[in-house]
Amino acid sequence: MNLAYNRISGPASSTSSPSRRDLISEAGYFLFFESVRQPEESAEVLRSRAVASALDFLKGNILEFTTERDELSAPEADEVDRLARWLRHYFSGLGVPLEKISIPFYKGHGIIQSCNGDFEFSDTLVEMKYVDRQFRSHDLRQVITYSALRYYEGKQAYKAITILNPLLGIEFTTNIDELVYGASGSDVPEFFQRLSYTISSGEVSH
């Protein structure tokens, strides 16, 4: 499938080392939500909460995650703030009320455990990649999996799916019909039914 992307901003100026980028990415992500939910709080308090949430998430979900320190340096704190502001500007530019953006939760299906996506609003899924690379097939598999889990819950299919990279200032947007057909040559119900059998039949191990 063609992963042609749209440029939506200039590349960000990253001051963090690659070894710290997971923490910067997750802290900026959580700071976005903290700033929307508690706009009256000081930047320092919100950032502290966001870093704590980021560390909890990374330590709980990435087995190999390590960090030389939990605290942010001043340049790292600035980068976290810039990422959160970038996300606010991005979604505001789409005309999306920030308070309407939620973190999608998927119950899991077969061998796939329950999990969360990044952003959801108005039947739209947005996944963020804060990495110094363009989009890969793995990114597509991730959003297809989230879309399938939503389908298995009996919910309406996503009308739009976006993979977003604030670090490079690019996005890839499609819909589930194009995504599934491009990946498998099948329509959505057929593909999701085959996928359900694969992950639920016991023929595939974790």
VOPAGU-2260 file (C-alpha; in pm, 1 decimal, decimal comma):
REM VOPAGU-2260
SITE   aa  ch    i         X         Y         Z
SITE  MET   A    0       0,0       0,0       0,0
SITE  ASN   A    1     125,4     350,0     -83,8
SITE  LEU   A    2     224,5     530,4     235,5
SITE  ALA   A    3     236,3     873,6      76,0
SITE  TYR   A    4     216,0    1134,2     346,6
SITE  ASN   A    5     104,6    1496,1     373,3
SITE  ARG   A    6     338,6    1755,0     519,5
SITE  ILE   A    7     149,4    1962,7     774,7
SITE  SER   A    8     434,4    2150,7     942,4
SITE  GLY   A    9     807,7    2185,9     937,4
SITE  PRO   A   10    1013,1    1923,3    1122,6
SITE  ALA   A   11    1032,6    1985,0    1496,3
SITE  SER   A   12    1359,9    2072,2    1663,4
SITE  SER   A   13    1427,5    1778,5    1894,3
SITE  THR   A   14    1672,5    1841,8    2176,3
SITE  SER   A   15    1635,6    1497,1    2330,7
SITE  SER   A   16    1856,6    1199,5    2260,6
SITE  PRO   A   17    1691,0     898,7    2091,1
SITE  SER   A   18    1717,1     706,7    2419,5
SITE  ARG   A   19    1488,1     964,4    2584,4
SITE  ARG   A   20    1242,4    1004,6    2299,0
SITE  ASP   A   21     987,5     753,3    2429,2
SITE  LEU   A   22     963,6     948,2    2753,1
SITE  ILE   A   23     941,5    1283,0    2571,9
SITE  SER   A   24     672,5    1149,0    2338,6
SITE  GLU   A   25     454,4     999,5    2610,1
SITE  ALA   A   26     498,7    1298,5    2841,6
SITE  GLY   A   27     395,2    1538,7    2563,7
SITE  TYR   A   28      98,4    1314,2    2483,1
SITE  PHE   A   29     -22,5    1305,5    2843,9
SITE  LEU   A   30      46,7    1677,4    2886,5
SITE  PHE   A   31    -190,5    1747,6    2598,0
SITE  PHE   A   32    -473,2    1571,7    2783,1
SITE  GLU   A   33    -376,3    1721,7    3119,7
SITE  SER   A   34    -381,6    2073,8    2973,9
SITE  VAL   A   35    -726,0    2018,7    2822,0
SITE  ARG   A   36    -873,3    1872,8    3140,4
SITE  GLN   A   37    -712,4    2115,4    3386,0
SITE  PRO   A   38    -645,0    2439,9    3195,2
SITE  GLU   A   39    -625,5    2643,7    3515,3
SITE  GLU   A   40    -330,4    2447,1    3655,6
SITE  SER   A   41      25,7    2572,8    3621,7
SITE  ALA   A   42     246,2    2436,2    3346,4
SITE  GLU   A   43     485,6    2286,9    3602,6
SITE  VAL   A   44     211,3    2093,0    3783,0
SITE  LEU   A   45      61,2    1965,2    3458,4
SITE  ARG   A   46     401,2    1861,1    3323,7
SITE  SER   A   47     485,0    1679,0    3646,9
SITE  ARG   A   48     162,2    1480,1    3623,6
SITE  ALA   A   49     224,9    1407,0    3257,1
SITE  VAL   A   50     576,7    1277,9    3322,0
SITE  ALA   A   51     449,4    1054,8    3603,0
SITE  SER   A   52     178,4     913,6    3372,6
SITE  ALA   A   53     434,9     861,7    3096,3
SITE  LEU   A   54     670,5     672,3    3325,8
SITE  ASP   A   55     387,2     455,0    3457,6
SITE  PHE   A   56     279,9     373,1    3103,5
SITE  LEU   A   57     629,3     299,1    2972,6
SITE  LYS   A   58     733,7      86,9    3271,0
SITE  GLY   A   59     407,1    -104,4    3259,4
SITE  ASN   A   60     393,4    -168,9    2885,9
SITE  ILE   A   61     747,5    -184,1    2749,3
SITE  LEU   A   62     955,5    -463,2    2902,4
SITE  GLU   A   63    1287,8    -325,4    2781,2
SITE  PHE   A   64    1216,2      33,7    2882,9
SITE  THR   A   65    1492,3     194,0    3084,8
SITE  THR   A   66    1580,6     554,7    3154,9
SITE  GLU   A   67    1889,7     704,9    3311,3
SITE  ARG   A   68    1669,9     941,2    3514,8
SITE  ASP   A   69    1301,8    1009,2    3567,7
SITE  GLU   A   70    1335,8    1387,3    3579,6
SITE  LEU   A   71    1339,2    1601,3    3266,1
SITE  SER   A   72    1617,7    1841,4    3185,2
SITE  ALA   A   73    1517,6    2198,2    3100,1
SITE  PRO   A   74    1549,7    2137,9    2721,6
SITE  GLU   A   75    1349,3    1815,7    2754,3
SITE  ALA   A   76    1076,2    1994,8    2948,0
SITE  ASP   A   77    1062,2    2255,4    2671,7
SITE  GLU   A   78    1029,6    1981,0    2411,7
SITE  VAL   A   79     745,1    1817,5    2603,9
SITE  ASP   A   80     566,9    2153,2    2622,1
SITE  ARG   A   81     617,0    2212,2    2249,4
SITE  LEU   A   82     474,6    1871,4    2162,6
SITE  ALA   A   83     162,7    1931,0    2372,9
SITE  ARG   A   84     115,6    2274,4    2212,0
SITE  TRP   A   85     170,0    2122,7    1867,2
SITE  LEU   A   86    -106,3    1869,6    1931,1
SITE  ARG   A   87    -343,6    2140,5    2053,5
SITE  HIS   A   88    -273,2    2344,4    1740,8
SITE  TYR   A   89    -313,7    2040,2    1514,2
SITE  PHE   A   90    -652,5    1934,7    1649,2
SITE  SER   A   91    -777,2    2292,0    1672,8
SITE  GLY   A   92    -684,3    2334,1    1306,4
SITE  LEU   A   93    -909,2    2039,8    1225,3
SITE  GLY   A   94   -1195,5    2217,0    1398,4
SITE  VAL   A   95   -1215,4    1951,7    1669,2
SITE  PRO   A   96   -1320,1    2070,9    2017,2
SITE  LEU   A   97   -1029,0    1960,4    2233,0
SITE  GLU   A   98   -1257,7    1841,3    2511,7
SITE  LYS   A   99   -1420,8    1598,7    2265,7
SITE  ILE   A  100   -1095,3    1411,3    2205,6
SITE  SER   A  101   -1066,3    1091,1    2407,9
SITE  ILE   A  102    -828,1     800,6    2454,0
SITE  PRO   A  103    -987,6     497,3    2285,3
SITE  PHE   A  104   -1006,3     175,3    2484,6
SITE  TYR   A  105   -1037,5    -165,1    2315,1
SITE  LYS   A  106   -1154,9    -470,7    2506,6
SITE  GLY   A  107    -932,6    -717,3    2324,6
SITE  HIS   A  108   -1023,7   -1021,3    2119,4
SITE  GLY   A  109    -875,6   -1370,2    2109,7
SITE  ILE   A  110    -504,5   -1353,3    2183,7
SITE  ILE   A  111    -504,2    -973,6    2157,9
SITE  GLN   A  112    -532,9    -821,8    2503,8
SITE  SER   A  113    -718,2    -504,6    2594,0
SITE  CYS   A  114    -531,3    -190,0    2494,5
SITE  ASN   A  115    -557,5     181,0    2426,7
SITE  GLY   A  116    -514,9     384,9    2113,1
SITE  ASP   A  117    -392,7     744,8    2112,2
SITE  PHE   A  118    -674,1     981,4    2007,1
SITE  GLU   A  119   -1037,4     932,1    1906,4
SITE  PHE   A  120   -1310,0    1177,4    1807,5
SITE  SER   A  121   -1616,7    1165,8    1579,7
SITE  ASP   A  122   -1542,4     813,0    1452,4
SITE  THR   A  123   -1185,4     918,1    1372,9
SITE  LEU   A  124    -872,9     742,5    1501,7
SITE  VAL   A  125    -540,8     926,8    1522,8
SITE  GLU   A  126    -222,1     742,5    1615,8
SITE  MET   A  127      92,3     939,5    1699,1
SITE  LYS   A  128     449,1     837,1    1615,9
SITE  TYR   A  129     713,0    1072,1    1757,7
SITE  VAL   A  130    1003,6     916,1    1572,3
SITE  ASP   A  131    1274,2    1021,1    1328,6
SITE  ARG   A  132    1144,6     803,2    1044,7
SITE  GLN   A  133     863,2     791,5     794,0
SITE  PHE   A  134     564,0     560,6     829,5
SITE  ARG   A  135     605,0     184,3     801,0
SITE  SER   A  136     381,8    -116,5     741,9
SITE  HIS   A  137     392,2    -187,9    1116,2
SITE  ASP   A  138     209,2     140,4    1175,0
SITE  LEU   A  139     -65,3      28,6     937,6
SITE  ARG   A  140     -98,3    -308,0    1110,9
SITE  GLN   A  141    -144,2    -127,0    1439,8
SITE  VAL   A  142    -434,1      89,9    1323,3
SITE  ILE   A  143    -592,2    -206,7    1141,2
SITE  THR   A  144    -578,4    -401,0    1467,8
SITE  TYR   A  145    -741,3    -117,4    1660,1
SITE  SER   A  146   -1008,7     -87,5    1392,6
SITE  ALA   A  147   -1074,5    -461,8    1410,4
SITE  LEU   A  148   -1107,6    -454,7    1788,8
SITE  ARG   A  149   -1359,7    -173,1    1757,7
SITE  TYR   A  150   -1548,1    -377,3    1496,4
SITE  TYR   A  151   -1561,8    -682,5    1725,6
SITE  GLU   A  152   -1722,7    -465,0    1993,5
SITE  GLY   A  153   -2008,2    -392,5    1751,2
SITE  LYS   A  154   -1922,8     -24,2    1717,3
SITE  GLN   A  155   -1938,9     182,7    1400,4
SITE  ALA   A  156   -1626,8     160,2    1188,0
SITE  TYR   A  157   -1387,3     453,1    1190,4
SITE  LYS   A  158   -1465,0     697,4     911,4
SITE  ALA   A  159   -1108,3     826,2     903,4
SITE  ILE   A  160    -774,1     697,3    1027,7
SITE  THR   A  161    -466,4     915,6    1060,5
SITE  ILE   A  162    -110,3     829,8    1153,2
SITE  LEU   A  163      60,2    1144,0    1275,4
SITE  ASN   A  164     427,0    1228,4    1325,3
SITE  PRO   A  165     474,2    1566,7    1497,6
SITE  LEU   A  166     852,4    1526,4    1500,2
SITE  LEU   A  167     868,9    1520,3    1119,9
SITE  GLY   A  168     552,4    1727,9    1068,9
SITE  ILE   A  169     377,1    1467,8     851,3
SITE  GLU   A  170      52,7    1270,3     850,7
SITE  PHE   A  171     -99,3     980,4     658,9
SITE  THR   A  172    -479,2     973,6     638,4
SITE  THR   A  173    -703,8     702,5     495,9
SITE  ASN   A  174   -1024,4     513,9     575,6
SITE  ILE   A  175   -1068,1     156,2     688,4
SITE  ASP   A  176   -1206,8      34,3     353,8
SITE  GLU   A  177    -904,0     159,7     159,5
SITE  LEU   A  178    -666,5      43,4     430,0
SITE  VAL   A  179    -800,3    -312,7     447,3
SITE  TYR   A  180    -836,3    -350,8      71,7
SITE  GLY   A  181    -486,2    -218,7      12,4
SITE  ALA   A  182    -342,8    -457,4     269,2
SITE  SER   A  183    -541,8    -770,0     184,4
SITE  GLY   A  184    -753,9    -723,2    -129,8
SITE  SER   A  185   -1060,8    -803,0      82,5
SITE  ASP   A  186   -1354,4    -599,3     203,4
SITE  VAL   A  187   -1373,0    -506,7     569,3
SITE  PRO   A  188   -1623,6    -769,4     698,4
SITE  GLU   A  189   -1447,3   -1055,7     520,8
SITE  PHE   A  190   -1103,3    -950,9     642,0
SITE  PHE   A  191   -1212,2    -895,2    1000,4
SITE  GLN   A  192   -1390,6   -1230,5    1007,0
SITE  ARG   A  193   -1075,5   -1407,0     886,7
SITE  LEU   A  194    -867,7   -1213,9    1136,9
SITE  SER   A  195   -1106,6   -1305,9    1418,2
SITE  TYR   A  196   -1069,6   -1673,5    1336,1
SITE  THR   A  197    -692,2   -1643,1    1323,0
SITE  ILE   A  198    -656,8   -1478,1    1662,3
SITE  SER   A  199    -932,8   -1676,7    1833,4
SITE  SER   A  200    -895,0   -2031,2    1698,2
SITE  GLY   A  201    -597,7   -2126,3    1910,9
SITE  GLU   A  202    -384,9   -2190,8    1603,5
SITE  VAL   A  203    -176,2   -1878,7    1670,2
SITE  SER   A  204      18,9   -1844,9    1994,9
SITE  HIS   A  205      96,8   -1520,7    2175,8
